[in-house]
């Protein structure tokens, strides 16, 4: 089981379900569900934050910790 901490958080209340985040994900971690995008394969998420950068509604937050 994968912990949700560090994964993209999708705020469905402002998501328009355009699907751009699903399309841009280079690892294939996101998938479009009936109620919008979700991190369907959390173990594949590499933390690139492209989904957050591309989202036109700013509905995705990627709070990744930088570890030195």
N, C-alpha and C positions, 0 to 999 in steps of 0.2 A: 504494500500500500504506500502511495506517495503522499507526503504532506503537502497541503495547499500553499504553505508559506513559500514565497518566492515565485509563485506562478502568476501569470497575468490575471488580474481581477477584472471581470467584465460587469459594468454597471448596466444591467438590462433596462433600467428605467429610462435611460437616455439613448440606448442603442437603437439604431434604425434598421438593423438586420441587413445592411448592405452587402455583407459577406466579404468585404475587402480584406479583413484581417485573416480570414480563412484562406483566401487566395494567396496572400503574401507570405504566410508562414513557411519558411524554408524547410522546417523539420516535419511538417504535417501534424503538429500537435493539436491544432484547432480544427473543429468540425462544426458545421451548421446543424443545430438541433431544431426542433419544432418551435421552441421559444427563443431562438437566437444562437449566436456562437457560444461554444464552450470549449474548455480545454479537455478534449476527449482522451488525449494520450499524454498525460502529464510527464511521464518518464522520457518523452521525446523533446520536451521544451528545453531549448538551449539557452534561453534568457537573452535573446538578441534584441528584444523589444521593438521589432519592426511592426508588430501589430499595434502597439501603442502609438508609434510615430505616424502610422498611416491612417488611423481611425479619424474620420472627418468630424465625428461628434465628441471626440475625446472621452469615449466611454470605457477605455481600457487603461488600467494602471498597472505598471510593472515596477514593483518595489523590490528590486534586487539589491542585496547587500554586497558591497565591495570588500573583499577580504584580502588583506596584504600578507 
